[in-house]
Amino acid sequence: MDFSLPEEYEMLRESARKFAETHIAPHAQQWDREANYPDAIIRKMGDQGFMGILVPQEYGGSGGTHTMFAIVLEEFARHDG
């Protein structure tokens, strides 16, 4: 059985990983100490299309799959649970 992901999903994983390494990881400890998750990072996630993955395109989302959503969550959680 082949469990490899389609190229589109691997590209999404790489994009989410780079975003998390650049925008989340450097600040995660500070955010945890302050019990704060800044609005600015949420907006950046939205600008990159990470916030509306499961929302249909006709409503402004990405129209993605649950697998795509899980991939993004996994990469973000790697740096800040």
Distance bins in CASP14 RR format, pairs under 12 A and 6 or more apart:
PFRMAT RR
TARGET T0000
AUTHOR 0000-0000-0000
RMODE 2
METHOD distances of the structure
MODEL  1
3 9 0 0 0 0 0 1 0 0 0 0 0
3 67 0 0 0 0 0 1 0 0 0 0 0
4 10 0 0 0 0 1 0 0 0 0 0 0
4 13 0 0 0 0 0 1 0 0 0 0 0
5 11 0 0 0 0 1 0 0 0 0 0 0
5 12 0 0 0 0 1 0 0 0 0 0 0
5 13 1 0 0 1 0 0 0 0 0 0 0
5 14 0 0 0 0 0 1 0 0 0 0 0
5 65 0 0 0 0 0 1 0 0 0 0 0
5 67 1 0 0 1 0 0 0 0 0 0 0
5 68 0 0 0 0 1 0 0 0 0 0 0
5 70 0 0 0 0 0 1 0 0 0 0 0
5 71 1 0 0 1 0 0 0 0 0 0 0
5 74 0 0 0 0 0 1 0 0 0 0 0
6 12 0 0 0 0 1 0 0 0 0 0 0
6 13 0 0 0 0 0 1 0 0 0 0 0
6 65 0 0 0 0 0 1 0 0 0 0 0
6 67 0 0 0 0 1 0 0 0 0 0 0
6 68 0 0 0 0 0 1 0 0 0 0 0
6 71 0 0 0 0 0 1 0 0 0 0 0
7 13 0 0 0 0 0 1 0 0 0 0 0
7 14 0 0 0 0 0 1 0 0 0 0 0
8 14 0 0 0 0 0 1 0 0 0 0 0
8 15 0 0 0 0 0 1 0 0 0 0 0
8 62 0 0 0 0 0 1 0 0 0 0 0
8 64 0 0 0 0 0 1 0 0 0 0 0
8 65 0 0 0 0 1 0 0 0 0 0 0
8 67 0 0 0 0 0 1 0 0 0 0 0
8 68 0 0 0 0 1 0 0 0 0 0 0
8 71 0 0 0 0 0 1 0 0 0 0 0
9 15 0 0 0 0 0 1 0 0 0 0 0
9 16 0 0 0 0 0 1 0 0 0 0 0
9 53 0 0 0 0 0 1 0 0 0 0 0
9 64 0 0 0 0 0 1 0 0 0 0 0
9 65 0 0 0 0 1 0 0 0 0 0 0
9 66 0 0 0 0 0 1 0 0 0 0 0
9 67 1 0 0 1 0 0 0 0 0 0 0
9 68 1 0 0 1 0 0 0 0 0 0 0
9 69 0 0 0 0 0 1 0 0 0 0 0
9 70 0 0 0 0 1 0 0 0 0 0 0
9 71 1 0 0 1 0 0 0 0 0 0 0
9 72 0 0 0 0 0 1 0 0 0 0 0
9 74 0 0 0 0 0 1 0 0 0 0 0
9 75 0 0 0 0 0 1 0 0 0 0 0
10 16 0 0 0 0 0 1 0 0 0 0 0
10 17 0 0 0 0 0 1 0 0 0 0 0
10 67 0 0 0 0 0 1 0 0 0 0 0
10 68 0 0 0 0 0 1 0 0 0 0 0
10 71 0 0 0 0 1 0 0 0 0 0 0
10 75 0 0 0 0 0 1 0 0 0 0 0
11 17 0 0 0 0 0 1 0 0 0 0 0
11 18 0 0 0 0 0 1 0 0 0 0 0
11 68 0 0 0 0 0 1 0 0 0 0 0
11 71 0 0 0 0 0 1 0 0 0 0 0
12 18 0 0 0 0 0 1 0 0 0 0 0
12 19 0 0 0 0 0 1 0 0 0 0 0
12 48 0 0 0 0 0 1 0 0 0 0 0
12 49 0 0 0 0 1 0 0 0 0 0 0
12 50 0 0 0 0 1 0 0 0 0 0 0
12 53 0 0 0 0 1 0 0 0 0 0 0
12 62 0 0 0 0 1 0 0 0 0 0 0
12 64 0 0 0 0 1 0 0 0 0 0 0
12 65 0 0 0 0 0 1 0 0 0 0 0
12 67 0 0 0 0 1 0 0 0 0 0 0
12 68 1 0 1 0 0 0 0 0 0 0 0
12 69 0 0 0 0 1 0 0 0 0 0 0
12 70 0 0 0 0 0 1 0 0 0 0 0
12 71 1 0 1 0 0 0 0 0 0 0 0
12 72 1 0 0 1 0 0 0 0 0 0 0
12 73 0 0 0 0 0 1 0 0 0 0 0
12 74 0 0 0 0 0 1 0 0 0 0 0
12 75 0 0 0 0 1 0 0 0 0 0 0
13 19 0 0 0 0 0 1 0 0 0 0 0
13 20 0 0 0 0 0 1 0 0 0 0 0
13 50 0 0 0 0 0 1 0 0 0 0 0
13 67 0 0 0 0 0 1 0 0 0 0 0
13 68 0 0 0 0 1 0 0 0 0 0 0
13 70 0 0 0 0 0 1 0 0 0 0 0
13 71 1 0 1 0 0 0 0 0 0 0 0
13 72 0 0 0 0 1 0 0 0 0 0 0
13 73 0 0 0 0 0 1 0 0 0 0 0
13 74 1 0 0 1 0 0 0 0 0 0 0
13 75 1 0 0 1 0 0 0 0 0 0 0
13 76 0 0 0 0 0 1 0 0 0 0 0
13 78 0 0 0 0 0 1 0 0 0 0 0
14 20 0 0 0 0 0 1 0 0 0 0 0
14 21 0 0 0 0 0 1 0 0 0 0 0
14 71 0 0 0 0 1 0 0 0 0 0 0
14 72 0 0 0 0 0 1 0 0 0 0 0
14 75 0 0 0 0 1 0 0 0 0 0 0
15 21 0 0 0 0 0 1 0 0 0 0 0
15 22 0 0 0 0 0 1 0 0 0 0 0
15 23 0 0 0 0 0 1 0 0 0 0 0
15 45 0 0 0 0 0 1 0 0 0 0 0
15 48 1 0 0 1 0 0 0 0 0 0 0
15 49 0 0 0 0 1 0 0 0 0 0 0
15 50 0 0 0 0 1 0 0 0 0 0 0
15 53 0 0 0 0 0 1 0 0 0 0 0
15 62 0 0 0 0 0 1 0 0 0 0 0
15 68 0 0 0 0 0 1 0 0 0 0 0
15 71 0 0 0 0 1 0 0 0 0 0 0
15 72 0 0 0 0 1 0 0 0 0 0 0
15 75 0 0 0 0 1 0 0 0 0 0 0
15 76 0 0 0 0 0 1 0 0 0 0 0
16 22 0 0 0 0 0 1 0 0 0 0 0
16 23 0 0 0 0 0 1 0 0 0 0 0
16 24 0 0 0 0 1 0 0 0 0 0 0
16 45 0 0 0 0 1 0 0 0 0 0 0
16 48 0 0 0 0 1 0 0 0 0 0 0
16 49 0 0 0 0 1 0 0 0 0 0 0
16 50 1 0 0 1 0 0 0 0 0 0 0
16 51 0 0 0 0 0 1 0 0 0 0 0
16 53 0 0 0 0 0 1 0 0 0 0 0
16 68 0 0 0 0 1 0 0 0 0 0 0
16 69 0 0 0 0 0 1 0 0 0 0 0
16 70 0 0 0 0 0 1 0 0 0 0 0
16 71 1 0 0 1 0 0 0 0 0 0 0
16 72 1 0 1 0 0 0 0 0 0 0 0
16 73 0 0 0 0 1 0 0 0 0 0 0
16 74 0 0 0 0 1 0 0 0 0 0 0
16 75 1 1 0 0 0 0 0 0 0 0 0
16 76 1 0 0 1 0 0 0 0 0 0 0
16 77 0 0 0 0 0 1 0 0 0 0 0
16 78 0 0 0 0 1 0 0 0 0 0 0
16 79 0 0 0 0 0 1 0 0 0 0 0
17 23 0 0 0 0 0 1 0 0 0 0 0
17 24 0 0 0 0 0 1 0 0 0 0 0
17 25 0 0 0 0 0 1 0 0 0 0 0
17 50 0 0 0 0 0 1 0 0 0 0 0
17 71 0 0 0 0 1 0 0 0 0 0 0
17 72 0 0 0 0 1 0 0 0 0 0 0
17 74 0 0 0 0 1 0 0 0 0 0 0
17 75 1 0 1 0 0 0 0 0 0 0 0
17 76 0 0 0 0 1 0 0 0 0 0 0
17 77 0 0 0 0 0 1 0 0 0 0 0
17 78 1 0 0 1 0 0 0 0 0 0 0
17 79 0 0 0 0 1 0 0 0 0 0 0
18 24 0 0 0 0 0 1 0 0 0 0 0
18 25 0 0 0 0 0 1 0 0 0 0 0
18 48 0 0 0 0 1 0 0 0 0 0 0
18 50 0 0 0 0 0 1 0 0 0 0 0
18 72 0 0 0 0 0 1 0 0 0 0 0
18 75 0 0 0 0 1 0 0 0 0 0 0
18 76 0 0 0 0 0 1 0 0 0 0 0
18 78 0 0 0 0 0 1 0 0 0 0 0
18 79 0 0 0 0 0 1 0 0 0 0 0
19 25 0 0 0 0 1 0 0 0 0 0 0
19 26 0 0 0 0 0 1 0 0 0 0 0
19 41 0 0 0 0 1 0 0 0 0 0 0
19 44 1 0 0 1 0 0 0 0 0 0 0
19 45 1 0 0 1 0 0 0 0 0 0 0
19 46 0 0 0 0 0 1 0 0 0 0 0
19 47 0 0 0 0 0 1 0 0 0 0 0
19 48 1 0 1 0 0 0 0 0 0 0 0
19 49 0 0 0 0 1 0 0 0 0 0 0
19 50 1 0 0 1 0 0 0 0 0 0 0
19 51 0 0 0 0 0 1 0 0 0 0 0
19 72 0 0 0 0 1 0 0 0 0 0 0
19 75 1 0 0 1 0 0 0 0 0 0 0
19 76 0 0 0 0 1 0 0 0 0 0 0
19 78 0 0 0 0 0 1 0 0 0 0 0
19 79 0 0 0 0 1 0 0 0 0 0 0
19 80 0 0 0 0 0 1 0 0 0 0 0
20 26 0 0 0 0 0 1 0 0 0 0 0
20 27 0 0 0 0 0 1 0 0 0 0 0
20 28 0 0 0 0 1 0 0 0 0 0 0
20 41 0 0 0 0 0 1 0 0 0 0 0
20 44 0 0 0 0 0 1 0 0 0 0 0
20 45 0 0 0 0 1 0 0 0 0 0 0
20 48 0 0 0 0 0 1 0 0 0 0 0
20 50 0 0 0 0 1 0 0 0 0 0 0
20 71 0 0 0 0 0 1 0 0 0 0 0
20 72 0 0 0 0 1 0 0 0 0 0 0
20 73 0 0 0 0 0 1 0 0 0 0 0
20 74 0 0 0 0 1 0 0 0 0 0 0
20 75 1 0 1 0 0 0 0 0 0 0 0
20 76 1 0 1 0 0 0 0 0 0 0 0
20 77 0 0 0 0 1 0 0 0 0 0 0
20 78 1 0 0 1 0 0 0 0 0 0 0
20 79 1 0 1 0 0 0 0 0 0 0 0
20 80 1 0 0 1 0 0 0 0 0 0 0
20 81 0 0 0 0 0 1 0 0 0 0 0
21 27 0 0 0 0 0 1 0 0 0 0 0
21 28 0 0 0 0 0 1 0 0 0 0 0
21 75 0 0 0 0 1 0 0 0 0 0 0
21 76 0 0 0 0 0 1 0 0 0 0 0
21 78 0 0 0 0 1 0 0 0 0 0 0
21 79 1 0 0 1 0 0 0 0 0 0 0
21 80 0 0 0 0 0 1 0 0 0 0 0
22 41 0 0 0 0 0 1 0 0 0 0 0
22 44 0 0 0 0 1 0 0 0 0 0 0
22 45 0 0 0 0 0 1 0 0 0 0 0
22 48 0 0 0 0 0 1 0 0 0 0 0
22 75 0 0 0 0 0 1 0 0 0 0 0
22 76 0 0 0 0 0 1 0 0 0 0 0
22 79 0 0 0 0 1 0 0 0 0 0 0
23 31 0 0 0 0 0 1 0 0 0 0 0
23 37 0 0 0 0 0 1 0 0 0 0 0
23 38 0 0 0 0 0 1 0 0 0 0 0
23 40 0 0 0 0 1 0 0 0 0 0 0
23 41 1 0 0 1 0 0 0 0 0 0 0
23 42 0 0 0 0 0 1 0 0 0 0 0
23 43 0 0 0 0 0 1 0 0 0 0 0
23 44 1 0 1 0 0 0 0 0 0 0 0
23 45 0 0 0 0 1 0 0 0 0 0 0
23 46 0 0 0 0 0 1 0 0 0 0 0
23 47 0 0 0 0 0 1 0 0 0 0 0
23 48 0 0 0 0 1 0 0 0 0 0 0
23 50 0 0 0 0 0 1 0 0 0 0 0
23 75 0 0 0 0 0 1 0 0 0 0 0
23 76 0 0 0 0 1 0 0 0 0 0 0
23 79 0 0 0 0 1 0 0 0 0 0 0
23 80 0 0 0 0 0 1 0 0 0 0 0
24 30 0 0 0 0 0 1 0 0 0 0 0
24 31 0 0 0 0 1 0 0 0 0 0 0
24 32 0 0 0 0 0 1 0 0 0 0 0
24 37 0 0 0 0 1 0 0 0 0 0 0
24 38 0 0 0 0 0 1 0 0 0 0 0
24 40 0 0 0 0 0 1 0 0 0 0 0
24 41 1 0 0 1 0 0 0 0 0 0 0
24 42 0 0 0 0 0 1 0 0 0 0 0
24 44 0 0 0 0 1 0 0 0 0 0 0
24 45 0 0 0 0 1 0 0 0 0 0 0
24 48 0 0 0 0 0 1 0 0 0 0 0
24 50 0 0 0 0 0 1 0 0 0 0 0
24 72 0 0 0 0 0 1 0 0 0 0 0
24 75 0 0 0 0 1 0 0 0 0 0 0
24 76 1 0 0 1 0 0 0 0 0 0 0
24 77 0 0 0 0 1 0 0 0 0 0 0
24 78 0 0 0 0 1 0 0 0 0 0 0
24 79 1 0 1 0 0 0 0 0 0 0 0
24 80 1 0 1 0 0 0 0 0 0 0 0
24 81 0 0 0 0 1 0 0 0 0 0 0
25 31 0 0 0 0 0 1 0 0 0 0 0
25 41 0 0 0 0 0 1 0 0 0 0 0
25 75 0 0 0 0 0 1 0 0 0 0 0
25 76 0 0 0 0 1 0 0 0 0 0 0
25 77 0 0 0 0 0 1 0 0 0 0 0
25 78 0 0 0 0 1 0 0 0 0 0 0
25 79 1 0 1 0 0 0 0 0 0 0 0
25 80 1 0 0 1 0 0 0 0 0 0 0
25 81 0 0 0 0 0 1 0 0 0 0 0
26 41 0 0 0 0 0 1 0 0 0 0 0
26 79 0 0 0 0 1 0 0 0 0 0 0
26 80 0 0 0 0 0 1 0 0 0 0 0
27 33 0 0 0 0 0 1 0 0 0 0 0
27 34 0 0 0 0 1 0 0 0 0 0 0
27 36 0 0 0 0 1 0 0 0 0 0 0
27 37 0 0 0 0 1 0 0 0 0 0 0
27 38 0 0 0 0 1 0 0 0 0 0 0
27 40 0 0 0 0 0 1 0 0 0 0 0
27 41 1 0 0 1 0 0 0 0 0 0 0
27 44 0 0 0 0 0 1 0 0 0 0 0
27 79 0 0 0 0 1 0 0 0 0 0 0
27 80 0 0 0 0 1 0 0 0 0 0 0
28 34 0 0 0 0 0 1 0 0 0 0 0
28 36 0 0 0 0 0 1 0 0 0 0 0
28 37 0 0 0 0 1 0 0 0 0 0 0
28 38 0 0 0 0 0 1 0 0 0 0 0
28 41 0 0 0 0 0 1 0 0 0 0 0
28 76 0 0 0 0 1 0 0 0 0 0 0
28 77 0 0 0 0 0 1 0 0 0 0 0
28 78 0 0 0 0 0 1 0 0 0 0 0
28 79 1 0 1 0 0 0 0 0 0 0 0
28 80 1 1 0 0 0 0 0 0 0 0 0
28 81 1 0 0 1 0 0 0 0 0 0 0
29 36 0 0 0 0 0 1 0 0 0 0 0
29 79 0 0 0 0 0 1 0 0 0 0 0
29 80 0 0 0 0 1 0 0 0 0 0 0
29 81 0 0 0 0 0 1 0 0 0 0 0
30 36 0 0 0 0 1 0 0 0 0 0 0
30 37 0 0 0 0 0 1 0 0 0 0 0
30 38 0 0 0 0 1 0 0 0 0 0 0
30 41 0 0 0 0 0 1 0 0 0 0 0
30 80 0 0 0 0 0 1 0 0 0 0 0
31 37 1 0 1 0 0 0 0 0 0 0 0
31 38 1 0 0 1 0 0 0 0 0 0 0
31 39 0 0 0 0 0 1 0 0 0 0 0
31 40 0 0 0 0 0 1 0 0 0 0 0
31 41 0 0 0 0 1 0 0 0 0 0 0
31 42 0 0 0 0 0 1 0 0 0 0 0
31 79 0 0 0 0 0 1 0 0 0 0 0
31 80 1 0 0 1 0 0 0 0 0 0 0
31 81 0 0 0 0 0 1 0 0 0 0 0
32 79 0 0 0 0 0 1 0 0 0 0 0
32 80 1 0 0 1 0 0 0 0 0 0 0
32 81 0 0 0 0 1 0 0 0 0 0 0
36 42 0 0 0 0 0 1 0 0 0 0 0
37 43 0 0 0 0 0 1 0 0 0 0 0
37 44 0 0 0 0 0 1 0 0 0 0 0
37 45 0 0 0 0 0 1 0 0 0 0 0
37 76 0 0 0 0 0 1 0 0 0 0 0
37 80 0 0 0 0 1 0 0 0 0 0 0
37 81 0 0 0 0 0 1 0 0 0 0 0
38 44 0 0 0 0 1 0 0 0 0 0 0
38 45 0 0 0 0 0 1 0 0 0 0 0
38 80 0 0 0 0 0 1 0 0 0 0 0
39 45 0 0 0 0 0 1 0 0 0 0 0
39 46 0 0 0 0 0 1 0 0 0 0 0
39 51 0 0 0 0 0 1 0 0 0 0 0
40 46 0 0 0 0 0 1 0 0 0 0 0
40 47 0 0 0 0 0 1 0 0 0 0 0
41 47 0 0 0 0 0 1 0 0 0 0 0
41 48 0 0 0 0 0 1 0 0 0 0 0
41 50 0 0 0 0 0 1 0 0 0 0 0
41 51 0 0 0 0 0 1 0 0 0 0 0
41 76 0 0 0 0 0 1 0 0 0 0 0
41 79 0 0 0 0 0 1 0 0 0 0 0
41 80 0 0 0 0 1 0 0 0 0 0 0
42 48 0 0 0 0 0 1 0 0 0 0 0
42 49 0 0 0 0 0 1 0 0 0 0 0
42 50 0 0 0 0 1 0 0 0 0 0 0
42 51 1 0 0 1 0 0 0 0 0 0 0
42 52 0 0 0 0 0 1 0 0 0 0 0
42 76 0 0 0 0 0 1 0 0 0 0 0
43 49 0 0 0 0 0 1 0 0 0 0 0
43 50 0 0 0 0 0 1 0 0 0 0 0
43 51 0 0 0 0 1 0 0 0 0 0 0
44 50 0 0 0 0 1 0 0 0 0 0 0
44 51 0 0 0 0 1 0 0 0 0 0 0
44 76 0 0 0 0 0 1 0 0 0 0 0
45 51 1 0 1 0 0 0 0 0 0 0 0
45 52 0 0 0 0 1 0 0 0 0 0 0
45 53 0 0 0 0 0 1 0 0 0 0 0
45 62 0 0 0 0 0 1 0 0 0 0 0
45 72 0 0 0 0 1 0 0 0 0 0 0
45 73 0 0 0 0 0 1 0 0 0 0 0
45 75 0 0 0 0 0 1 0 0 0 0 0
45 76 0 0 0 0 1 0 0 0 0 0 0
45 80 0 0 0 0 0 1 0 0 0 0 0
46 52 1 0 0 1 0 0 0 0 0 0 0
46 53 0 0 0 0 1 0 0 0 0 0 0
46 55 0 0 0 0 0 1 0 0 0 0 0
46 60 0 0 0 0 0 1 0 0 0 0 0
46 61 0 0 0 0 1 0 0 0 0 0 0
46 62 0 0 0 0 1 0 0 0 0 0 0
46 72 0 0 0 0 0 1 0 0 0 0 0
48 62 0 0 0 0 0 1 0 0 0 0 0
48 72 0 0 0 0 1 0 0 0 0 0 0
48 75 0 0 0 0 0 1 0 0 0 0 0
48 76 0 0 0 0 0 1 0 0 0 0 0
49 55 0 0 0 0 1 0 0 0 0 0 0
49 57 0 0 0 0 0 1 0 0 0 0 0
49 60 0 0 0 0 1 0 0 0 0 0 0
49 61 1 0 0 1 0 0 0 0 0 0 0
49 62 1 0 1 0 0 0 0 0 0 0 0
49 63 0 0 0 0 0 1 0 0 0 0 0
49 64 0 0 0 0 1 0 0 0 0 0 0
49 68 0 0 0 0 0 1 0 0 0 0 0
49 69 0 0 0 0 0 1 0 0 0 0 0
49 72 0 0 0 0 1 0 0 0 0 0 0
50 61 0 0 0 0 0 1 0 0 0 0 0
50 62 0 0 0 0 1 0 0 0 0 0 0
50 64 0 0 0 0 0 1 0 0 0 0 0
50 68 0 0 0 0 1 0 0 0 0 0 0
50 69 0 0 0 0 1 0 0 0 0 0 0
50 71 0 0 0 0 0 1 0 0 0 0 0
50 72 1 0 1 0 0 0 0 0 0 0 0
50 73 0 0 0 0 1 0 0 0 0 0 0
50 75 0 0 0 0 1 0 0 0 0 0 0
50 76 1 0 0 1 0 0 0 0 0 0 0
51 60 0 0 0 0 0 1 0 0 0 0 0
51 61 0 0 0 0 1 0 0 0 0 0 0
51 62 0 0 0 0 1 0 0 0 0 0 0
51 63 0 0 0 0 0 1 0 0 0 0 0
51 69 0 0 0 0 0 1 0 0 0 0 0
51 72 0 0 0 0 1 0 0 0 0 0 0
51 73 0 0 0 0 0 1 0 0 0 0 0
51 76 0 0 0 0 0 1 0 0 0 0 0
52 59 0 0 0 0 1 0 0 0 0 0 0
52 60 1 0 0 1 0 0 0 0 0 0 0
52 61 1 0 1 0 0 0 0 0 0 0 0
52 62 1 0 1 0 0 0 0 0 0 0 0
52 63 1 0 0 1 0 0 0 0 0 0 0
52 64 0 0 0 0 1 0 0 0 0 0 0
52 68 0 0 0 0 0 1 0 0 0 0 0
52 69 0 0 0 0 1 0 0 0 0 0 0
52 72 0 0 0 0 1 0 0 0 0 0 0
53 60 0 0 0 0 0 1 0 0 0 0 0
53 61 1 0 0 1 0 0 0 0 0 0 0
53 62 1 0 1 0 0 0 0 0 0 0 0
53 63 1 0 0 1 0 0 0 0 0 0 0
53 64 1 0 1 0 0 0 0 0 0 0 0
53 65 1 0 0 1 0 0 0 0 0 0 0
53 66 0 0 0 0 1 0 0 0 0 0 0
53 67 0 0 0 0 1 0 0 0 0 0 0
53 68 1 0 1 0 0 0 0 0 0 0 0
53 69 1 0 1 0 0 0 0 0 0 0 0
53 70 0 0 0 0 1 0 0 0 0 0 0
53 71 0 0 0 0 1 0 0 0 0 0 0
53 72 1 0 0 1 0 0 0 0 0 0 0
53 73 0 0 0 0 1 0 0 0 0 0 0
53 76 0 0 0 0 0 1 0 0 0 0 0
54 60 0 0 0 0 0 1 0 0 0 0 0
54 61 0 0 0 0 1 0 0 0 0 0 0
54 62 1 0 0 1 0 0 0 0 0 0 0
54 63 1 0 0 1 0 0 0 0 0 0 0
54 64 1 0 0 1 0 0 0 0 0 0 0
54 65 0 0 0 0 1 0 0 0 0 0 0
54 66 1 0 0 1 0 0 0 0 0 0 0
54 67 0 0 0 0 0 1 0 0 0 0 0
54 68 0 0 0 0 1 0 0 0 0 0 0
54 69 1 0 1 0 0 0 0 0 0 0 0
54 70 0 0 0 0 0 1 0 0 0 0 0
54 72 0 0 0 0 0 1 0 0 0 0 0
54 73 0 0 0 0 0 1 0 0 0 0 0
55 61 1 1 0 0 0 0 0 0 0 0 0
55 62 1 0 0 1 0 0 0 0 0 0 0
55 63 1 0 0 1 0 0 0 0 0 0 0
55 64 0 0 0 0 1 0 0 0 0 0 0
55 68 0 0 0 0 0 1 0 0 0 0 0
55 69 0 0 0 0 0 1 0 0 0 0 0
56 62 0 0 0 0 1 0 0 0 0 0 0
56 63 1 0 1 0 0 0 0 0 0 0 0
56 64 0 0 0 0 1 0 0 0 0 0 0
56 65 0 0 0 0 0 1 0 0 0 0 0
57 63 1 0 1 0 0 0 0 0 0 0 0
57 64 0 0 0 0 1 0 0 0 0 0 0
61 68 0 0 0 0 0 1 0 0 0 0 0
61 69 0 0 0 0 0 1 0 0 0 0 0
62 68 1 0 0 1 0 0 0 0 0 0 0
62 69 0 0 0 0 1 0 0 0 0 0 0
62 72 0 0 0 0 1 0 0 0 0 0 0
63 69 0 0 0 0 1 0 0 0 0 0 0
64 70 0 0 0 0 0 1 0 0 0 0 0
64 71 0 0 0 0 0 1 0 0 0 0 0
64 72 0 0 0 0 0 1 0 0 0 0 0
65 71 0 0 0 0 1 0 0 0 0 0 0
65 72 0 0 0 0 0 1 0 0 0 0 0
66 72 0 0 0 0 0 1 0 0 0 0 0
66 73 0 0 0 0 0 1 0 0 0 0 0
67 73 0 0 0 0 0 1 0 0 0 0 0
67 74 0 0 0 0 0 1 0 0 0 0 0
68 74 0 0 0 0 0 1 0 0 0 0 0
68 75 0 0 0 0 0 1 0 0 0 0 0
69 75 0 0 0 0 0 1 0 0 0 0 0
69 76 0 0 0 0 0 1 0 0 0 0 0
70 76 0 0 0 0 0 1 0 0 0 0 0
70 77 0 0 0 0 0 1 0 0 0 0 0
71 77 0 0 0 0 0 1 0 0 0 0 0
71 78 0 0 0 0 0 1 0 0 0 0 0
72 78 0 0 0 0 0 1 0 0 0 0 0
73 79 0 0 0 0 0 1 0 0 0 0 0
73 80 0 0 0 0 0 1 0 0 0 0 0
73 81 0 0 0 0 1 0 0 0 0 0 0
74 81 0 0 0 0 0 1 0 0 0 0 0
75 81 0 0 0 0 0 1 0 0 0 0 0
END
